[in-house]
Amino acid sequence: MSHVLIVDDNPDNVAVMAQMLTMQGIPHTTLLDPTQVTGFLEQNKMIDLIFLDLEMPKLNGYQVLESIKSNSKLSHILVVAHTVHTAEIQTARASGFDGFLAKPLNIDEFQSQLEAILAGQAIWVS
């Protein structure tokens, strides 16, 4: 069973994503502070996928992605940008994200998008 990490500084956005994952029966963990991501991942080996907001205080999503992908113990984890900034899709792709889902999520398409992501397919939806 896959385990998802949601990283977003907005509690409302976290709640929406968490509810969507719960509806799909996917266990998940949430972090509101991006500075905690690397330490959390090093201590918790069960994460298969991260939904990562791009605009957060202290560290933005690109900085968090860089710290994950540059760590050989964590670089295998899929990281999908999850943001309202749809114009960032090409920058996210060039930066090494494994996919992109715009906020708000499309409730009718989320299940198939999630299944595709977990199967290793890159999903780029702005």
Secondary structure, DSSP 4 states (H G I P E B T S, - for coil): ---EEEE-S-HHHHHHHHHHHHHTT--EEEES-GGGHHHHHHH-TT--EEEE-S--SSS-HHHHHHHHHTSTTTTTSEEEEEES-GGGHHHHHHHT-SEEEESSP-TTTHHHHHHHHHTT---EE-
